[in-house]
Amino acid sequence: MKKIQLICLFAIMILLGCNNDDDNRNDTSLRGVWKLIEVNGTIAGIRDQFEPGVIQWNFNASNHTFTVVNNNTDESKQDIFESGTYNYSISNNVMTPETCARSLSLAGTNYGCYITTNTTLQINQGEADGVILKFIR
């Protein structure tokens, strides 16, 4: 009887100790509405700012999509995505040097590292011709 209990306890410990890589790809910190307030970077050194709410991204973690509502009318500003629904994915970061553990792909393009707090989101391509996107809740 003790052997059966020991085997059951051992099996439970193994099952609870498993780590599914999909857990890392279902990051809920992106979930919800984010207001794009700044796009900067590229070789040209752009720095386009937006009033909060002009451009909103709504991340849906359950189906890995984000919906963009883009009301920017200034064609000279880089606003990244037109209004619409796009796919996103999170993967282990393979960029060198590795500055973060996970990388964010938006509509099939790797946008690099992202950092969230309760009120801010920053997405950083980390390349000379890449962009840095800044959002608030």
N, C-alpha and C positions, 0 to 999 in steps of 0.2 A: 504494500500500500504506500509506503514511504517513497519507493522508487517512482510510482505513478505520479504522486504529488510533486516530486522533484522534477520529473520530466515535464509535467504541465507548467510548473513555475518557470522552467527554463524556456519552454516554447513561448510563453507569454512575454518573457523578457526580450526574446529575439524579435517577436512581432512588434513590440512597442519601440524597440531600438532602431527599426528600419527607417531610412530616410528616403522619401520619394522625391526625385529631382523635380517633379512637376510642382511640388510645393513652392519652390523658388520661382517658378514661372507664373504663378498665380498671385502675384503681389497685389494686395488690396490697397496699398498706400496710394496708388494712382486713382483709385475709384472716385468718381464724382466729377463735379464741374470745376474746371480751372480756367482762369482768365489770363490770356496772353498779354503781357505788359511790355515785353522787350525782346527784340531779335538783334543779336550783335555778332560780329565776327566776319568771316570770309577774308580773302586776301585784300578785298577793297576796303575793309575796316568799317563796315556799316554799323549803325546803331539806330535802329528804328524802334520808337516807343509808341505804345497804344494806350488809350484810355481804358481802364478796367471795364470789361463787358463788351467792348467792340468785337473782340474775337474770343470765343469760348470753346473749349474742348471738354467733352464729357466722356470719361473713360468708363467702360462697362467691363468689369473684371470677369464676369461670368461667361461672356462670349468673345472676349479679347478684341473688342472693337472700340473705337472712339469716334464720336460724332463732333464735327466742327461746324460751328455757326460763325461765319465770317462776314461781318458787316463793314469791313474796311473799304473805303471808297478812294483812298489815296494810292494810286497805282505805282507811285515811286517807292512805297514801303514794301519790304519783303515780309509777307505774312504767312509763308510756308505752305499752307493748305487752303484750298477753296472750301466752301461749305459742302459737307457730305459726310459719309460714314466710311471709315477706313479700318483695316486690321492693324493690330499691334501684337508684338511678342516680346518676351523677356528671355534672355539666354545668358549663359555664363560668358563673362567678358574674356575675349581672346586677343584684345588689342594690346600692343606693347608701347610704352610701359603700361602695365595693368594698374589703373588708378582707382578702379572700383570692381566689385565682384560680379555685377550684372550689367548687361547692356540692353538698351531698348531699341527695337526696330519699329518704325512707323511706316505703314504702307509698303513694306518690303525693303526699306532703306535703313541701314544701321545709323542711329543717331547717337550712339555711344552711351556714356554714363548718365545716370539721372539720380538726383537727390531730392527727397521729399521731407518736409516737416508738416506739421498740422496745417500750416497756412501758405507754404511756398513749394514750388516745384521748379527745379532747374534741370534742363537737358543739355548736355555738353558733348558735341561731336569730338572735341579735343584734337582737331587737326587744323592746320594752317588755313585751309579753305573751308572749314566747317563753321557751324553756327552754334551759338549758345541761346537757348530759349528760356525765358524767365516768365513764370506764372504765379498768380496768387489765387487763393480760394475766393 
